[in-house]
Amino acid sequence: MKIKSDVLMLDSHGISHPLFCGCASYVGVMIKKPVIGAAKNKLCGEYAQKPDKIGEWVPLNYQGRIVGAVLLSKSSCNPIFVSAGHMITLETAVKIVKNFLVKFKIPEPTRLAHNLANKIKRDLLTRNK
C-alpha cells in the first residue's frame, strides 16, 4: 500500500470466526498491525437481540466468549458484525467503526474499497472482450 495506516479495517471477520482467527486476524498477524473486522454477515455465534438504536451494539457470543459486536449501523437494516482482528480491543474496534458510519450500512473505508474493486473488475472485463 502506498499510504501507511495506523489501523486497517477489512470486510471480514477477526476472532468472530469458528477457529477464532478470521481473515482480519490473519492479515493483522502477517503485517503486524492493528486490524478490525467489519462484516455484513454473521459467521458464527449468537446474540440476544438486535440493537434498537443506530450506534448501539450487543455482544456476539461464541463458545462462551464474546467474539464480536452486533452493531446497528443504519435504521431498517440488518446489523453489521465487528470483531477484533489483531492488536486491538473490541471496544476500540467498535468506536473506530462507528466513526466511519456516514450514510450507508457499512463503514466508509470498506464501502470505498468495495466500490474500487468492482470498478477495477469491470474495467478488466471490458478490456478483455
MMTF fields as JSON, N, C-alpha, C and O atoms, coordinates in Angstrom:
{
  "mmtfVersion": "1.0.0",
  "mmtfProducer": "UNKNOWN",
  "numBonds": 515,
  "numAtoms": 516,
  "numGroups": 129,
  "numChains": 1,
  "numModels": 1,
  "chainsPerModel": [1],
  "groupsPerChain": [129],
  "chainIdList": ["A"],
  "bondAtomList": [4, 2, 8, 6, 12, 10, 16, 14, 20, 18, 24, 22, 28, 26, 32, 30, 36, 34, 40, 38, 44, 42, 48, 46, 52, 50, 56, 54, 60, 58, 64, 62, 68, 66, 72, 70, 76, 74, 80, 78, 84, 82, 88, 86, 92, 90, 96, 94, 100, 98, 104, 102, 108, 106, 112, 110, 116, 114, 120, 118, 124, 122, 128, 126, 132, 130, 136, 134, 140, 138, 144, 142, 148, 146, 152, 150, 156, 154, 160, 158, 164, 162, 168, 166, 172, 170, 176, 174, 180, 178, 184, 182, 188, 186, 192, 190, 196, 194, 200, 198, 204, 202, 208, 206, 212, 210, 216, 214, 220, 218, 224, 222, 228, 226, 232, 230, 236, 234, 240, 238, 244, 242, 248, 246, 252, 250, 256, 254, 260, 258, 264, 262, 268, 266, 272, 270, 276, 274, 280, 278, 284, 282, 288, 286, 292, 290, 296, 294, 300, 298, 304, 302, 308, 306, 312, 310, 316, 314, 320, 318, 324, 322, 328, 326, 332, 330, 336, 334, 340, 338, 344, 342, 348, 346, 352, 350, 356, 354, 360, 358, 364, 362, 368, 366, 372, 370, 376, 374, 380, 378, 384, 382, 388, 386, 392, 390, 396, 394, 400, 398, 404, 402, 408, 406, 412, 410, 416, 414, 420, 418, 424, 422, 428, 426, 432, 430, 436, 434, 440, 438, 444, 442, 448, 446, 452, 450, 456, 454, 460, 458, 464, 462, 468, 466, 472, 470, 476, 474, 480, 478, 484, 482, 488, 486, 492, 490, 496, 494, 500, 498, 504, 502, 508, 506, 512, 510],
  "bondOrderList": [1, 1, 1, 1, 1, 1, 1, 1, 1, 1, 1, 1, 1, 1, 1, 1, 1, 1, 1, 1, 1, 1, 1, 1, 1, 1, 1, 1, 1, 1, 1, 1, 1, 1, 1, 1, 1, 1, 1, 1, 1, 1, 1, 1, 1, 1, 1, 1, 1, 1, 1, 1, 1, 1, 1, 1, 1, 1, 1, 1, 1, 1, 1, 1, 1, 1, 1, 1, 1, 1, 1, 1, 1, 1, 1, 1, 1, 1, 1, 1, 1, 1, 1, 1, 1, 1, 1, 1, 1, 1, 1, 1, 1, 1, 1, 1, 1, 1, 1, 1, 1, 1, 1, 1, 1, 1, 1, 1, 1, 1, 1, 1, 1, 1, 1, 1, 1, 1, 1, 1, 1, 1, 1, 1, 1, 1, 1, 1],
  "groupList": [{"groupName": "MET", "atomNameList": ["N", "CA", "C", "O"], "elementList": ["N", "C", "C", "O"], "formalChargeList": [0, 0, 0, 0], "bondAtomList": [1, 0, 2, 1, 3, 2], "bondOrderList": [1, 1, 2], "singleLetterCode": "M", "chemCompType": "L-PEPTIDE LINKING"}, {"groupName": "LYS", "atomNameList": ["N", "CA", "C", "O"], "elementList": ["N", "C", "C", "O"], "formalChargeList": [0, 0, 0, 0], "bondAtomList": [1, 0, 2, 1, 3, 2], "bondOrderList": [1, 1, 2], "singleLetterCode": "K", "chemCompType": "L-PEPTIDE LINKING"}, {"groupName": "ILE", "atomNameList": ["N", "CA", "C", "O"], "elementList": ["N", "C", "C", "O"], "formalChargeList": [0, 0, 0, 0], "bondAtomList": [1, 0, 2, 1, 3, 2], "bondOrderList": [1, 1, 2], "singleLetterCode": "I", "chemCompType": "L-PEPTIDE LINKING"}, {"groupName": "SER", "atomNameList": ["N", "CA", "C", "O"], "elementList": ["N", "C", "C", "O"], "formalChargeList": [0, 0, 0, 0], "bondAtomList": [1, 0, 2, 1, 3, 2], "bondOrderList": [1, 1, 2], "singleLetterCode": "S", "chemCompType": "L-PEPTIDE LINKING"}, {"groupName": "ASP", "atomNameList": ["N", "CA", "C", "O"], "elementList": ["N", "C", "C", "O"], "formalChargeList": [0, 0, 0, 0], "bondAtomList": [1, 0, 2, 1, 3, 2], "bondOrderList": [1, 1, 2], "singleLetterCode": "D", "chemCompType": "L-PEPTIDE LINKING"}, {"groupName": "VAL", "atomNameList": ["N", "CA", "C", "O"], "elementList": ["N", "C", "C", "O"], "formalChargeList": [0, 0, 0, 0], "bondAtomList": [1, 0, 2, 1, 3, 2], "bondOrderList": [1, 1, 2], "singleLetterCode": "V", "chemCompType": "L-PEPTIDE LINKING"}, {"groupName": "LEU", "atomNameList": ["N", "CA", "C", "O"], "elementList": ["N", "C", "C", "O"], "formalChargeList": [0, 0, 0, 0], "bondAtomList": [1, 0, 2, 1, 3, 2], "bondOrderList": [1, 1, 2], "singleLetterCode": "L", "chemCompType": "L-PEPTIDE LINKING"}, {"groupName": "HIS", "atomNameList": ["N", "CA", "C", "O"], "elementList": ["N", "C", "C", "O"], "formalChargeList": [0, 0, 0, 0], "bondAtomList": [1, 0, 2, 1, 3, 2], "bondOrderList": [1, 1, 2], "singleLetterCode": "H", "chemCompType": "L-PEPTIDE LINKING"}, {"groupName": "GLY", "atomNameList": ["N", "CA", "C", "O"], "elementList": ["N", "C", "C", "O"], "formalChargeList": [0, 0, 0, 0], "bondAtomList": [1, 0, 2, 1, 3, 2], "bondOrderList": [1, 1, 2], "singleLetterCode": "G", "chemCompType": "PEPTIDE LINKING"}, {"groupName": "PRO", "atomNameList": ["N", "CA", "C", "O"], "elementList": ["N", "C", "C", "O"], "formalChargeList": [0, 0, 0, 0], "bondAtomList": [1, 0, 2, 1, 3, 2], "bondOrderList": [1, 1, 2], "singleLetterCode": "P", "chemCompType": "L-PEPTIDE LINKING"}, {"groupName": "PHE", "atomNameList": ["N", "CA", "C", "O"], "elementList": ["N", "C", "C", "O"], "formalChargeList": [0, 0, 0, 0], "bondAtomList": [1, 0, 2, 1, 3, 2], "bondOrderList": [1, 1, 2], "singleLetterCode": "F", "chemCompType": "L-PEPTIDE LINKING"}, {"groupName": "CYS", "atomNameList": ["N", "CA", "C", "O"], "elementList": ["N", "C", "C", "O"], "formalChargeList": [0, 0, 0, 0], "bondAtomList": [1, 0, 2, 1, 3, 2], "bondOrderList": [1, 1, 2], "singleLetterCode": "C", "chemCompType": "L-PEPTIDE LINKING"}, {"groupName": "ALA", "atomNameList": ["N", "CA", "C", "O"], "elementList": ["N", "C", "C", "O"], "formalChargeList": [0, 0, 0, 0], "bondAtomList": [1, 0, 2, 1, 3, 2], "bondOrderList": [1, 1, 2], "singleLetterCode": "A", "chemCompType": "L-PEPTIDE LINKING"}, {"groupName": "TYR", "atomNameList": ["N", "CA", "C", "O"], "elementList": ["N", "C", "C", "O"], "formalChargeList": [0, 0, 0, 0], "bondAtomList": [1, 0, 2, 1, 3, 2], "bondOrderList": [1, 1, 2], "singleLetterCode": "Y", "chemCompType": "L-PEPTIDE LINKING"}, {"groupName": "ASN", "atomNameList": ["N", "CA", "C", "O"], "elementList": ["N", "C", "C", "O"], "formalChargeList": [0, 0, 0, 0], "bondAtomList": [1, 0, 2, 1, 3, 2], "bondOrderList": [1, 1, 2], "singleLetterCode": "N", "chemCompType": "L-PEPTIDE LINKING"}, {"groupName": "GLU", "atomNameList": ["N", "CA", "C", "O"], "elementList": ["N", "C", "C", "O"], "formalChargeList": [0, 0, 0, 0], "bondAtomList": [1, 0, 2, 1, 3, 2], "bondOrderList": [1, 1, 2], "singleLetterCode": "E", "chemCompType": "L-PEPTIDE LINKING"}, {"groupName": "GLN", "atomNameList": ["N", "CA", "C", "O"], "elementList": ["N", "C", "C", "O"], "formalChargeList": [0, 0, 0, 0], "bondAtomList": [1, 0, 2, 1, 3, 2], "bondOrderList": [1, 1, 2], "singleLetterCode": "Q", "chemCompType": "L-PEPTIDE LINKING"}, {"groupName": "TRP", "atomNameList": ["N", "CA", "C", "O"], "elementList": ["N", "C", "C", "O"], "formalChargeList": [0, 0, 0, 0], "bondAtomList": [1, 0, 2, 1, 3, 2], "bondOrderList": [1, 1, 2], "singleLetterCode": "W", "chemCompType": "L-PEPTIDE LINKING"}, {"groupName": "ARG", "atomNameList": ["N", "CA", "C", "O"], "elementList": ["N", "C", "C", "O"], "formalChargeList": [0, 0, 0, 0], "bondAtomList": [1, 0, 2, 1, 3, 2], "bondOrderList": [1, 1, 2], "singleLetterCode": "R", "chemCompType": "L-PEPTIDE LINKING"}, {"groupName": "THR", "atomNameList": ["N", "CA", "C", "O"], "elementList": ["N", "C", "C", "O"], "formalChargeList": [0, 0, 0, 0], "bondAtomList": [1, 0, 2, 1, 3, 2], "bondOrderList": [1, 1, 2], "singleLetterCode": "T", "chemCompType": "L-PEPTIDE LINKING"}],
  "groupTypeList": [0, 1, 2, 1, 3, 4, 5, 6, 0, 6, 4, 3, 7, 8, 2, 3, 7, 9, 6, 10, 11, 8, 11, 12, 3, 13, 5, 8, 5, 0, 2, 1, 1, 9, 5, 2, 8, 12, 12, 1, 14, 1, 6, 11, 8, 15, 13, 12, 16, 1, 9, 4, 1, 2, 8, 15, 17, 5, 9, 6, 14, 13, 16, 8, 18, 2, 5, 8, 12, 5, 6, 6, 3, 1, 3, 3, 11, 14, 9, 2, 10, 5, 3, 12, 8, 7, 0, 2, 19, 6, 15, 19, 12, 5, 1, 2, 5, 1, 14, 10, 6, 5, 1, 10, 1, 2, 9, 15, 9, 19, 18, 6, 12, 7, 14, 6, 12, 14, 1, 2, 1, 18, 4, 6, 6, 19, 18, 14, 1],
  "groupIdList": [1, 2, 3, 4, 5, 6, 7, 8, 9, 10, 11, 12, 13, 14, 15, 16, 17, 18, 19, 20, 21, 22, 23, 24, 25, 26, 27, 28, 29, 30, 31, 32, 33, 34, 35, 36, 37, 38, 39, 40, 41, 42, 43, 44, 45, 46, 47, 48, 49, 50, 51, 52, 53, 54, 55, 56, 57, 58, 59, 60, 61, 62, 63, 64, 65, 66, 67, 68, 69, 70, 71, 72, 73, 74, 75, 76, 77, 78, 79, 80, 81, 82, 83, 84, 85, 86, 87, 88, 89, 90, 91, 92, 93, 94, 95, 96, 97, 98, 99, 100, 101, 102, 103, 104, 105, 106, 107, 108, 109, 110, 111, 112, 113, 114, 115, 116, 117, 118, 119, 120, 121, 122, 123, 124, 125, 126, 127, 128, 129],
  "secStructList": [7, 7, 1, 7, 7, 1, 7, 3, 3, 3, 1, 1, 7, 1, 1, 7, 1, 6, 6, 1, 7, 7, 2, 2, 2, 2, 2, 2, 2, 2, 2, 6, 1, 7, 3, 3, 3, 3, 3, 1, 1, 7, 7, 1, 7, 5, 7, 1, 1, 7, 7, 1, 1, 6, 6, 7, 3, 3, 3, 3, 3, 3, 6, 6, 3, 3, 3, 3, 3, 3, 3, 7, 7, 1, 6, 6, 1, 7, 7, 3, 3, 3, 3, 3, 3, 3, 1, 1, 7, 2, 2, 2, 2, 2, 2, 2, 2, 2, 2, 6, 7, 1, 1, 1, 1, 1, 7, 2, 2, 2, 2, 2, 2, 2, 2, 2, 2, 2, 2, 2, 2, 2, 2, 2, 2, 2, 2, 6, 7],
  "xCoordList": [0.842, 0.0, 0.885, 1.931, 0.444, 1.199, 1.051, 1.986, -0.124, -0.391, -0.167, -0.692, 0.61, 0.827, -0.312, -0.549, -1.002, -2.122, -1.795, -0.956, -2.472, -2.304, -3.146, -2.744, -4.322, -5.269, -5.892, -6.202, -6.074, -6.786, -8.171, -8.369, -9.116, -10.468, -10.793, -10.728, -11.141, -11.444, -12.895, -13.494, -13.445, -14.779, -14.623, -14.714, -14.388, -14.171, -14.321, -14.714, -14.006, -14.104, -12.73, -11.761, -12.668, -11.461, -11.633, -11.624, -11.789, -11.947, -13.374, -13.63, -14.303, -15.668, -15.721, -16.458, -14.935, -14.732, -14.749, -14.301, -15.247, -15.281, -13.929, -13.881, -12.839, -11.5, -10.865, -9.689, -11.653, -11.199, -10.069, -9.289, -9.979, -8.948, -9.438, -9.17, -10.163, -10.653, -9.626, -8.493, -10.022, -9.124, -8.535, -7.355, -9.345, -8.838, -7.752, -6.783, -7.9, -6.86, -5.598, -4.489, -5.775, -4.63, -3.831, -2.604, -4.525, -3.839, -3.088, -1.944, -3.716, -3.057, -1.787, -0.778, -1.829, -0.642, 0.455, 1.623, 0.079, 1.067, 1.73, 2.929, 0.956, 1.534, 1.934, 2.485, 1.65, 1.995, 1.412, 2.101, 0.116, -0.602, -1.992, -2.508, -2.598, -3.973, -4.94, -4.86, -5.847, -6.837, -8.205, -8.331, -9.218, -10.609, -11.358, -11.197, -12.173, -13.081, -14.451, -15.0, -15.01, -16.351, -17.111, -16.981, -17.9, -18.562, -20.062, -20.668, -20.643, -22.079, -22.896, -24.077, -22.272, -22.988, -22.303, -21.085, -23.107, -22.586, -21.99, -22.596, -20.812, -20.161, -20.388, -20.569, -20.377, -20.634, -21.125, -21.04, -21.639, -22.046, -23.528, -24.277, -23.906, -25.301, -25.335, -24.376, -26.47, -26.68, -28.13, -29.019, -28.343, -29.663, -30.73, -31.791, -30.444, -31.413, -30.698, -29.583, -31.346, -30.804, -30.829, -31.809, -29.781, -29.798, -30.982, -31.427, -31.478, -32.659, -32.344, -33.081, -31.25, -30.946, -29.643, -28.74, -29.571, -28.349, -27.185, -27.289, -26.085, -24.892, -24.814, -23.759, -25.923, -25.912, -25.408, -25.539, -24.824, -24.355, -24.589, -24.679, -24.685, -24.806, -23.686, -23.206, -23.268, -22.171, -22.571, -23.705, -21.623, -21.749, -20.965, -19.754, -21.648, -21.029, -20.84, -21.692, -19.695, -19.416, -18.571, -17.505, -19.037, -18.361, -17.932, -16.8, -18.856, -18.625, -17.757, -17.377, -17.445, -16.608, -17.329, -18.123, -17.048, -17.516, -16.503, -15.337, -16.965, -16.055, -16.295, -15.534, -17.34, -17.615, -18.761, -19.312, -19.106, -20.203, -21.188, -20.802, -22.458, -23.529, -23.986, -24.673, -23.599, -23.763, -24.835, -24.774, -25.813, -26.827, -26.247, -26.087, -25.937, -25.267, -26.217, -25.887, -27.406, -28.389, -29.77, -29.954, -30.739, -32.094, -32.669, -32.298, -33.553, -34.233, -33.267, -33.578, -32.108, -31.131, -30.718, -30.859, -30.217, -29.626, -28.351, -27.719, -27.961, -26.743, -25.492, -25.548, -24.364, -23.071, -22.357, -22.745, -21.317, -20.615, -19.163, -18.379, -18.833, -17.498, -16.732, -17.264, -15.478, -14.655, -13.212, -12.753, -12.517, -11.096, -10.38, -10.606, -9.517, -8.718, -7.394, -7.061, -6.642, -5.313, -4.899, -5.161, -4.256, -3.682, -4.685, -4.322, -5.94, -6.966, -8.036, -8.308, -8.637, -9.727, -11.05, -11.169, -12.023, -13.345, -13.934, -14.52, -13.78, -14.34, -13.739, -14.457, -12.43, -11.773, -12.202, -12.422, -12.321, -12.763, -14.151, -14.384, -15.069, -16.435, -16.407, -17.096, -15.626, -15.539, -15.037, -15.571, -14.028, -13.484, -14.512, -14.727, -15.138, -16.143, -17.27, -17.71, -17.733, -18.824, -18.443, -19.296, -17.161, -16.706, -16.747, -16.758, -16.769, -16.765, -18.121, -18.215, -19.155, -20.505, -21.054, -21.41, -21.118, -21.503, -22.964, -23.8, -23.257, -24.597, -25.108, -26.313, -24.209, -24.549, -24.442, -23.985, -24.864, -24.836, -23.414, -23.134, -22.517, -21.142, -20.234, -20.524, -19.141, -18.23, -17.629, -17.39, -17.398, -16.923, -15.635, -15.559, -14.627, -13.419, -13.7, -13.172, -14.515, -14.793, -15.741, -15.661, -16.619, -17.515, -16.723, -16.944, -15.801, -14.982, -14.087, -13.909, -13.525, -12.688, -13.517, -13.053, -14.724, -15.625, -15.942, -15.904, -16.254, -16.567, -15.372, -15.529, -14.189, -12.978, -12.691, -12.358, -12.82, -12.581, -13.553, -13.162, -14.81, -15.799, -15.498, -15.701, -15.016, -14.656, -13.487, -13.515, -12.468, -11.317, -11.742, -11.286, -12.603, -13.11, -13.86, -13.651, -14.737, -15.479, -14.534, -14.697, -13.535, -12.575, -11.793, -11.575, -11.377, -10.649, -11.497, -11.019, -12.762, -13.68, -13.939, -14.007, -14.084, -14.356, -13.099, -13.217, -11.917, -10.667, -10.445, -9.884, -10.874, -10.629, -11.686, -11.629, -12.636, -13.686, -13.232, -13.972],
  "yCoordList": [-1.181, 0.0, 1.24, 1.28, 2.242, 3.487, 4.311, 4.994, 4.241, 5.018, 4.14, 3.029, 4.634, 3.915, 4.258, 5.428, 3.252, 3.487, 2.938, 2.051, 3.481, 3.011, 1.772, 0.886, 1.721, 0.624, 0.283, 1.175, -0.999, -1.427, -1.931, -2.49, -1.726, -2.232, -3.092, -2.624, -4.342, -5.267, -5.719, -5.83, -5.975, -6.551, -8.058, -8.841, -8.431, -9.833, -9.961, -9.013, -11.134, -11.378, -11.468, -11.886, -11.065, -11.253, -12.512, -13.624, -12.329, -13.512, -14.056, -15.099, -13.376, -13.911, -14.922, -14.763, -15.934, -16.986, -18.33, -18.402, -19.389, -20.683, -21.133, -21.867, -20.705, -21.045, -19.902, -19.967, -18.853, -17.652, -16.931, -16.202, -17.126, -16.464, -16.332, -17.188, -15.245, -14.987, -14.213, -14.021, -13.777, -13.066, -11.807, -11.514, -11.062, -9.843, -10.177, -9.43, -11.273, -11.692, -12.117, -11.732, -12.902, -13.402, -12.254, -12.221, -11.317, -10.171, -9.374, -8.978, -9.134, -8.385, -9.044, -8.372, -10.358, -11.093, -10.989, -10.783, -11.13, -11.107, -9.738, -9.66, -8.662, -7.323, -6.64, -5.54, -7.308, -6.791, -5.396, -4.483, -5.267, -4.006, -4.299, -5.405, -3.305, -3.478, -3.598, -2.837, -4.558, -4.777, -5.008, -5.686, -4.422, -4.559, -5.353, -5.119, -6.289, -6.987, -6.342, -6.201, -5.949, -5.353, -6.048, -5.679, -7.047, -7.899, -7.645, -7.193, -7.943, -7.755, -8.941, -8.799, -10.093, -11.305, -11.981, -11.902, -12.641, -13.391, -14.7, -15.408, -15.008, -16.265, -17.323, -18.501, -16.904, -17.826, -17.014, -15.786, -17.717, -17.065, -16.743, -16.896, -16.292, -15.935, -14.61, -14.226, -13.924, -12.697, -12.653, -13.228, -11.961, -11.961, -11.323, -11.907, -10.136, -9.407, -8.372, -7.96, -7.953, -6.901, -5.586, -5.303, -4.788, -3.484, -2.633, -2.767, -1.764, -0.954, 0.331, 0.727, 0.981, 2.31, 2.288, 1.496, 3.167, 3.301, 3.626, 4.504, 2.915, 3.128, 2.217, 2.1, 1.572, 0.629, -0.727, -1.088, -1.466, -2.81, -3.747, -3.335, -5.021, -6.081, -7.081, -7.197, -7.803, -8.76, -9.959, -10.436, -10.419, -11.647, -12.712, -12.584, -13.75, -14.802, -16.08, -16.471, -16.722, -17.994, -18.843, -18.416, -20.017, -20.959, -20.31, -20.477, -19.574, -18.979, -17.726, -17.243, -17.202, -15.995, -14.905, -15.19, -13.661, -12.546, -12.401, -12.086, -12.636, -12.61, -11.42, -11.2, -10.659, -9.529, -8.695, -8.927, -7.708, -6.798, -6.817, -6.78, -6.875, -6.789, -5.336, -4.918, -4.574, -3.118, -2.695, -3.053, -1.936, -1.387, -0.115, 0.898, -0.175, 0.936, 1.848, 3.0, 1.329, 2.121, 1.586, 0.38, 2.485, 2.039, 1.207, 1.374, 0.34, -0.579, -1.424, -1.805, -1.706, -2.604, -3.666, -3.473, -4.768, -5.751, -5.173, -4.317, -5.614, -5.086, -5.588, -6.518, -4.946, -5.421, -6.09, -5.919, -6.847, -7.635, -7.17, -7.358, -6.569, -6.009, -6.931, -7.395, -7.196, -8.007, -7.534, -6.951, -7.803, -7.506, -8.471, -9.68, -7.922, -8.761, -9.088, -10.254, -8.046, -8.222, -6.897, -5.83, -6.972, -5.804, -4.675, -3.499, -5.032, -4.028, -4.666, -5.861, -3.889, -4.408, -4.275, -3.486, -5.042, -4.952, -3.56, -3.002, -3.002, -1.676, -0.62, 0.242, -0.677, 0.281, 0.053, 1.008, -1.198, -1.523, -0.949, -0.341, -1.141, -0.619, 0.9, 1.486, 1.537, 3.002, 3.52, 4.494, 2.876, 3.3, 3.073, 3.954, 1.917, 1.631, 2.661, 3.161, 2.978, 3.948, 5.314, 6.029, 5.682, 6.96, 6.998, 8.075, 5.832, 5.774, 5.405, 5.101, 5.431, 5.212, 6.557, 7.399, 6.748, 8.046, 8.05, 8.717, 7.301, 7.319, 5.912, 5.695, 4.983, 3.637, 2.646, 2.992, 1.416, 0.373, 0.013, -0.213, -0.041, -0.463, 0.752, 1.82, 0.604, 1.735, 2.238, 1.463, 3.52, 4.158, 3.549, 3.393, 3.199, 2.608, 1.301, 1.088, 0.435, -0.833, -0.623, -1.352, 0.345, 0.655, 1.18, 0.758, 2.098, 2.649, 1.583, 1.554, 0.71, -0.376, -1.315, -1.753, -1.622, -2.48, -1.844, -2.514, -0.55, 0.153, 0.168, -0.044, 0.419, 0.445, -0.931, -1.041, -1.968, -3.327, -3.671, -4.291, -3.275, -3.545, -2.761, -3.266, -1.531, -0.722, -1.357, -1.463, -1.777, -2.421, -3.705, -3.996, -4.458, -5.703, -5.422, -6.106, -4.411, -4.046, -3.606, -4.002, -2.779, -2.285, -3.447, -3.469, -4.399, -5.556, -6.411, -6.899, -6.593, -7.4, -6.745, -7.438, -5.423, -4.746, -4.715, -4.75, -4.652, -4.685, -6.043, -6.126, -7.09, -8.455, -8.942, -10.092, -8.104, -8.521, -8.296, -8.584],
  "zCoordList": [0.0, 0.0, 0.0, 0.648, -0.736, -0.812, 0.468, 0.886, 1.08, 2.291, 3.513, 3.59, 4.463, 5.716, 6.67, 6.968, 7.138, 8.045, 9.425, 9.577, 10.419, 11.794, 12.062, 12.815, 11.433, 11.634, 10.285, 9.495, 10.027, 8.826, 9.209, 10.288, 8.313, 8.502, 7.29, 6.153, 7.534, 6.445, 6.489, 7.559, 5.32, 5.221, 5.413, 4.467, 6.652, 7.012, 8.523, 9.203, 9.032, 10.464, 11.09, 10.457, 12.354, 13.148, 13.979, 13.45, 15.287, 16.142, 16.14, 16.742, 15.479, 15.367, 14.223, 13.25, 14.376, 13.377, 14.105, 15.249, 13.482, 14.176, 14.73, 15.718, 14.109, 14.604, 15.401, 15.757, 15.679, 16.406, 15.654, 16.267, 14.354, 13.552, 12.118, 11.275, 11.851, 10.504, 9.697, 10.138, 8.532, 7.617, 8.254, 8.064, 9.007, 9.649, 10.664, 10.799, 11.37, 12.318, 11.572, 11.941, 10.537, 9.772, 9.16, 9.261, 8.528, 7.91, 8.969, 8.747, 10.114, 11.186, 11.675, 11.892, 11.849, 12.282, 11.225, 11.555, 9.958, 8.886, 8.711, 8.442, 8.863, 8.654, 9.962, 9.959, 11.071, 12.403, 12.655, 13.11, 12.342, 12.568, 13.119, 12.958, 13.77, 14.233, 13.053, 12.089, 13.147, 12.092, 12.735, 13.755, 12.104, 12.542, 11.488, 10.29, 11.936, 11.035, 11.125, 12.218, 9.985, 9.932, 8.817, 7.65, 9.169, 8.179, 8.125, 9.096, 6.975, 6.784, 7.291, 7.607, 7.366, 7.776, 8.953, 9.118, 9.758, 10.907, 10.414, 9.609, 10.9, 10.545, 11.623, 11.314, 12.877, 13.982, 15.175, 15.185, 16.173, 17.409, 17.47, 16.505, 18.644, 18.92, 19.672, 20.341, 19.542, 20.31, 20.762, 20.132, 21.863, 22.493, 21.605, 21.379, 21.111, 20.304, 19.468, 19.787, 18.398, 17.542, 18.324, 19.013, 18.229, 18.912, 18.426, 17.286, 19.304, 18.989, 18.241, 17.338, 18.616, 18.074, 17.273, 17.544, 16.292, 15.496, 16.428, 17.284, 16.253, 17.072, 18.287, 18.91, 18.626, 19.751, 19.271, 18.101, 20.216, 19.887, 21.048, 22.204, 20.708, 21.7, 21.442, 20.315, 22.475, 22.29, 21.423, 21.473, 20.644, 19.873, 20.63, 20.817, 21.06, 21.875, 21.074, 20.276, 21.309, 20.659, 21.594, 22.038, 21.884, 22.77, 24.092, 24.547, 24.688, 25.996, 26.0, 27.067, 24.839, 24.741, 23.962, 23.066, 24.311, 23.483, 22.36, 22.594, 21.136, 19.991, 19.069, 18.127, 19.334, 18.464, 18.967, 20.043, 18.149, 18.45, 17.299, 16.131, 17.641, 16.66, 16.702, 17.633, 15.688, 15.689, 14.695, 13.519, 15.167, 14.271, 13.656, 14.338, 12.373, 11.707, 10.955, 10.672, 10.628, 9.887, 10.224, 10.383, 10.333, 10.666, 9.522, 8.36, 9.869, 8.949, 8.114, 6.986, 8.675, 8.046, 9.058, 10.265, 8.566, 9.463, 10.059, 9.438, 11.235, 11.85, 11.125, 10.321, 11.433, 10.952, 12.127, 13.283, 11.815, 12.826, 12.905, 11.974, 14.024, 14.237, 15.163, 16.172, 14.816, 15.711, 15.667, 14.686, 16.755, 16.817, 15.888, 15.931, 15.053, 14.181, 14.835, 15.048, 15.153, 15.74, 16.367, 15.813, 17.518, 18.208, 18.477, 18.446, 18.74, 19.029, 19.9, 19.777, 20.768, 21.594, 20.849, 19.912, 21.266, 20.66, 20.847, 19.919, 22.036, 22.315, 21.402, 20.895, 21.188, 20.295, 18.855, 18.11, 18.463, 17.106, 16.84, 15.795, 17.778, 17.618, 17.533, 16.698, 18.381, 18.391, 17.034, 16.503, 16.489, 15.194, 14.084, 13.25, 14.068, 13.041, 13.106, 12.07, 14.295, 14.443, 13.883, 13.356, 13.995, 13.449, 11.925, 11.329, 11.298, 9.841, 9.247, 8.058, 10.055, 9.541, 9.097, 9.922, 7.807, 7.266, 6.839, 7.448, 5.793, 5.213, 4.935, 4.81, 4.842, 4.412, 5.563, 6.653, 5.313, 6.338, 6.74, 7.917, 5.759, 6.041, 6.213, 5.672, 6.959, 7.191, 5.876, 4.951, 5.815, 4.591, 4.015, 2.796, 4.812, 4.201, 3.456, 2.365, 4.029, 3.346, 2.164, 1.175, 2.253, 1.131, -0.055, -1.19, 0.205, -0.877, -1.501, -2.719, -0.669, -1.188, -2.062, -3.115, -1.636, -2.405, -3.765, -4.797, -3.75, -4.994, -5.946, -7.149, -5.412, -6.231, -6.833, -8.014, -6.023, -6.52, -7.645, -8.634, -7.503, -8.556, -9.831, -10.935, -9.682, -10.856, -11.602, -12.828, -10.871, -11.496, -12.197, -13.302, -11.562, -12.154, -13.455, -14.457, -13.437, -14.65, -15.758, -16.912, -15.404, -16.393, -17.01, -18.222, -16.199, -16.7, -17.619, -18.643, -17.25, -18.066, -19.415, -20.431, -19.445, -20.714, -21.605, -22.83, -21.012, -21.788, -22.435, -23.527, -21.781, -22.269, -23.26, -23.695, -23.622, -24.58, -25.988, -26.929]
}
